[in-house]
Amino acid sequence: MTEKNHYPIGTPNKAWGDAEKQEWLSQQGVKRSYHDEVIMKVEALKTDFEVIQYGALPYDEERYPLFAVKSQNWDETKQTLLVTGGVHGYETSGVQGALLLLKTRAKDYCRDFNVLVAPCLSPWGYESINRWNPMTVDPNRSFFEGSGSPEATQFMKLLEDLSPDILCHIDLHETTDTDNSEFRPALAARDGVVDKYSEIPDGFYVVGDTNRPAPGFQKAIIDSVREVTHIALPDSEGNIIGAPLEQDGVINYDKIKLKLCGGVTQASYVSTTEVYPDSPKSNDEICCLAQVAAIVGGFDYVLSEMNKG
């Protein structure tokens, strides 16, 4: 990032201190309602699921309670299917897709599995449309003790308390044009480094785990989503966001090493979805339907593998 186009907060090549972080925070504000768009929809699920409040964000505990939705007849002898959304609050279909799943398809799997869905881990980020929390900490790089992210810490405490046998974890995300226009430049400025440009792929893709790649599982997700929206193509170097393509629409990260939400469990089947809402071929409804299709494709694959055994 050059002097000419550096991020408007801070000094190029110099990491932010408290003053710069406070300046950034002072520019944030509420852009949509967590209560109206998330809490009200969660409350409406109480007829069919058990809704639990597992914490609240310390920035405003009354405004930002944290909810998880679980099978009514939780059975400790069953394995668990886990869905997380809104780890990055600005990624709308991650949150709304998780809620749509609960409204439409989640009950289909409750006979064979426990189902656990945390639709919005970062409600402050949802309201302010941000990747970070108020301390300029990225919750999706914070799934370790002492991370400075209450979003990650409180969710990890939920898993510790429930102690579920998690077989499958699907974490719902988006890759947006604002990743390049705002969030990556802000990250580079915060850390005092040069912003590394990466082409935004037009279409859906998933990120598997380097240590648990499960290629058949990832393919099932891609094949299911293909019925709803288009799959991202690699760039001229055969990469998607800088990572080599493993198969159509699939790249892998070391999720545990990177402290990602997708690395928080020991699940055999792990995938992070990436919807592209800025495509001219897409809209809000398609994005949410793609998230649901991804989950259904993954869950159906896991169920078929279990039945084979």
C-alpha positions in Angstrom: 0.0 0.0 0.0 1.6 3.3 -1.1 1.6 6.7 0.7 -0.9 7.9 -2.0 -3.6 5.4 -1.3 -3.0 4.4 2.4 -5.9 3.7 4.7 -7.2 7.0 6.1 -6.4 6.1 9.7 -2.8 5.8 10.9 0.6 6.2 9.3 1.8 3.8 6.5 4.0 1.0 7.8 3.3 1.8 11.4 1.0 -0.4 13.4 -1.9 1.3 15.2 -1.8 2.2 18.8 -4.7 2.9 21.1 -5.4 6.3 19.6 -5.8 4.9 16.1 -8.0 2.1 17.3 -10.2 4.6 19.1 -10.4 6.8 16.0 -11.5 3.8 14.0 -14.1 2.9 16.6 -15.5 6.5 16.7 -16.3 6.1 13.0 -18.5 3.1 13.5 -22.2 3.2 14.1 -25.4 1.1 14.0 -26.6 0.4 10.5 -29.2 -2.3 11.1 -31.0 -3.9 14.0 -29.7 -7.1 15.6 -32.9 -7.2 17.6 -35.3 -6.9 14.7 -33.4 -9.0 12.2 -32.0 -11.8 14.4 -33.4 -11.9 17.9 -37.0 -11.8 16.8 -36.4 -14.6 14.3 -34.7 -16.7 17.0 -37.6 -16.1 19.4 -40.0 -17.5 16.8 -38.1 -20.8 16.7 -39.0 -21.7 20.3 -41.9 -23.9 19.2 -39.7 -26.3 17.4 -36.3 -25.9 19.1 -34.7 -25.1 22.4 -33.2 -21.6 22.4 -30.5 -20.9 24.9 -28.7 -17.7 25.7 -25.1 -18.6 26.2 -23.7 -15.2 27.0 -23.8 -11.5 26.0 -21.2 -9.2 24.6 -19.6 -6.9 27.2 -20.0 -3.8 25.0 -23.7 -3.8 25.8 -25.0 -6.9 27.4 -28.6 -6.0 27.1 -28.3 -5.1 23.4 -26.1 -8.0 22.4 -27.3 -11.3 24.0 -25.8 -14.4 22.3 -28.1 -17.2 21.3 -27.8 -20.8 20.2 -30.6 -23.0 18.9 -30.5 -26.7 19.6 -32.6 -29.9 19.1 -35.4 -30.1 21.6 -34.7 -33.7 22.5 -31.0 -33.4 22.9 -29.5 -36.9 23.2 -26.0 -37.3 24.5 -25.7 -40.7 22.7 -26.1 -38.9 19.3 -23.4 -37.1 17.4 -23.9 -33.4 16.7 -24.2 -31.3 13.5 -23.0 -27.8 14.2 -23.7 -24.6 12.1 -22.2 -21.2 13.0 -23.0 -17.9 11.3 -22.1 -14.3 11.8 -18.5 -14.8 13.1 -17.9 -11.9 10.7 -20.9 -9.8 11.4 -20.9 -8.0 8.1 -21.4 -11.2 6.1 -25.2 -11.1 6.1 -26.2 -14.4 4.5 -24.1 -16.2 7.1 -26.5 -15.1 9.7 -29.7 -15.1 7.7 -28.8 -18.4 6.0 -28.4 -20.0 9.4 -31.8 -18.7 10.4 -33.4 -19.9 7.2 -32.0 -23.3 7.8 -33.7 -23.4 11.2 -36.9 -22.3 9.7 -36.9 -24.8 6.8 -34.6 -27.8 7.0 -32.9 -28.2 10.4 -35.6 -30.4 11.9 -35.1 -33.0 9.1 -31.8 -34.1 10.8 -33.0 -34.1 14.4 -34.0 -37.8 14.3 -30.5 -39.0 13.5 -28.4 -36.2 15.1 -28.3 -33.5 17.6 -28.4 -30.2 15.8 -26.8 -27.0 17.2 -26.9 -23.7 15.4 -25.3 -20.4 16.6 -26.7 -18.0 14.0 -24.8 -14.8 15.0 -21.6 -14.9 17.0 -20.8 -11.3 16.4 -23.9 -9.1 16.9 -22.0 -5.9 17.3 -20.3 -6.6 13.9 -23.8 -7.5 12.5 -25.2 -4.1 13.5 -22.2 -2.0 12.5 -21.5 -4.2 9.4 -17.9 -5.0 10.5 -15.4 -7.8 10.3 -13.8 -6.7 13.6 -15.2 -6.2 17.1 -14.9 -2.8 18.8 -11.3 -3.6 19.9 -10.2 -4.1 16.2 -9.9 -7.8 16.9 -11.1 -10.3 14.2 -13.2 -12.9 15.9 -12.4 -15.4 13.1 -8.7 -15.3 14.1 -9.5 -15.6 17.8 -10.5 -19.1 18.7 -8.0 -19.6 21.4 -7.8 -18.8 25.1 -7.0 -15.2 25.9 -7.7 -14.0 22.4 -9.4 -10.7 23.3 -12.5 -11.7 21.5 -15.6 -12.3 23.7 -17.4 -13.5 20.5 -15.0 -16.4 20.2 -14.4 -17.0 24.0 -18.1 -17.2 24.9 -18.8 -19.6 22.0 -16.0 -21.8 23.1 -17.4 -21.8 26.6 -20.8 -22.9 25.2 -19.1 -25.9 23.5 -17.2 -26.7 26.7 -20.5 -26.7 28.7 -22.5 -28.7 26.2 -19.5 -31.0 25.4 -21.2 -32.3 22.3 -19.7 -35.1 20.1 -19.5 -32.9 17.0 -19.3 -34.9 13.8 -19.8 -32.0 11.3 -19.2 -28.3 11.5 -20.2 -25.9 8.8 -19.3 -22.2 9.3 -21.1 -19.7 7.1 -19.3 -16.8 5.5 -19.2 -14.4 2.6 -16.4 -13.0 0.4 -17.4 -9.5 -0.6 -16.1 -6.6 -2.6 -15.6 -4.7 0.6 -13.0 -7.2 1.6 -10.7 -5.4 -0.9 -12.1 -1.9 -0.6 -12.3 -1.8 3.3 -11.4 -4.7 5.4 -8.1 -5.9 4.0 -6.8 -2.3 3.8 -7.9 -1.7 7.3 -6.1 -4.9 8.5 -2.9 -3.8 6.7 -3.1 -0.4 8.3 -3.7 -1.8 11.8 -0.7 -4.0 11.5 1.6 -1.6 9.7 2.1 -3.8 6.7 1.5 -3.7 3.0 -1.9 -4.7 1.8 -1.7 -7.9 -0.3 -4.3 -7.7 -3.1 -6.2 -10.9 -3.8 -8.8 -11.1 -6.6 -12.4 -11.5 -5.4 -13.8 -14.6 -7.0 -17.2 -14.3 -8.6 -19.2 -17.2 -7.2 -19.5 -19.7 -4.3 -16.6 -21.7 -2.9 -15.7 -23.5 0.3 -12.7 -23.7 2.5 -11.9 -27.2 3.8 -9.4 -28.0 6.5 -5.8 -28.9 5.5 -5.7 -31.6 8.2 -9.2 -32.9 7.6 -9.9 -32.3 3.9 -12.8 -34.7 3.4 -12.9 -34.1 -0.4 -16.1 -36.1 -0.8 -17.9 -34.0 1.8 -16.7 -30.7 0.1 -17.8 -32.0 -3.3 -21.3 -32.8 -1.9 -21.6 -29.2 -0.7 -20.5 -27.8 -4.1 -22.8 -30.0 -6.0 -25.7 -29.0 -3.8 -25.0 -25.3 -4.1 -24.5 -25.6 -7.9 -28.3 -26.1 -8.1 -28.8 -22.6 -6.6 -25.9 -20.4 -7.8 -22.7 -20.5 -9.7 -19.4 -21.8 -8.4 -16.3 -19.6 -8.3 -13.6 -20.2 -10.9 -9.9 -20.0 -10.0 -7.8 -17.0 -11.1 -5.1 -17.1 -13.7 -2.7 -18.8 -11.3 -5.2 -21.5 -10.3 -5.9 -20.0 -6.9 -8.9 -18.7 -5.0 -8.1 -15.8 -2.6 -4.4 -16.9 -2.9 -4.9 -20.6 -2.0 -4.5 -23.4 -4.6 -7.6 -25.0 -5.9 -8.1 -28.5 -4.5 -11.1 -29.4 -6.7 -13.9 -27.4 -8.3 -14.9 -24.7 -5.8 -12.7 -26.0 -3.0 -9.6 -24.7 -1.2 -8.1 -25.7 2.1 -6.7 -23.7 5.1 -5.0 -25.0 8.3 -7.9 -23.9 10.4 -6.5 -24.8 13.8 -3.2 -23.0 13.1 -5.1 -19.9 11.9 -7.4 -20.0 15.0 -10.5 -20.0 12.8 -14.0 -20.8 13.9 -13.8 -23.8 11.6 -10.9 -25.2 13.7 -12.6 -24.9 17.1 -13.9 -28.6 17.1 -12.5 -32.0 16.4 -15.2 -32.7 13.8 -14.3 -35.1 11.0 -16.3 -33.0 8.5 -15.5 -29.3 8.5 -16.2 -26.6 5.9 -16.4 -22.9 5.6 -18.8 -21.6 3.1 -18.1 -18.4 1.0 -21.0 -16.8 -0.8 -20.4 -13.8 -3.1 -23.2 -11.4 -2.6 -21.9 -8.7 -5.0 -22.2 -10.8 -8.1 -24.6 -9.5 -10.8 -25.9 -13.0 -10.9 -26.9 -13.0 -7.2 -29.2 -11.3 -4.7 -30.0 -11.6 -1.0 -32.4 -14.5 -1.5 -30.0 -16.5 -3.6 -27.2 -16.0 -1.1 -29.3 -17.3 1.8 -30.6 -20.2 -0.3 -27.0 -21.1 -1.3 -26.0 -21.2 2.4 -28.9 -23.6 3.2 -28.1 -25.7 0.1 -24.5 -26.0 1.3 -25.6 -27.2 4.7 -28.1 -29.6 3.3 -25.5 -31.0 0.9 -23.0 -31.5 3.7 -25.4 -32.9 6.2 -26.9 -35.4 3.6 -23.4 -36.6 2.8 -22.6 -37.1 6.5 -25.9 -39.0 7.0 -25.2 -41.2 4.0 -21.7 -42.0 5.3 -23.1 -42.8 8.7 -25.7 -45.2 7.2 -23.0 -47.0 5.2 -21.4 -47.9 8.5 
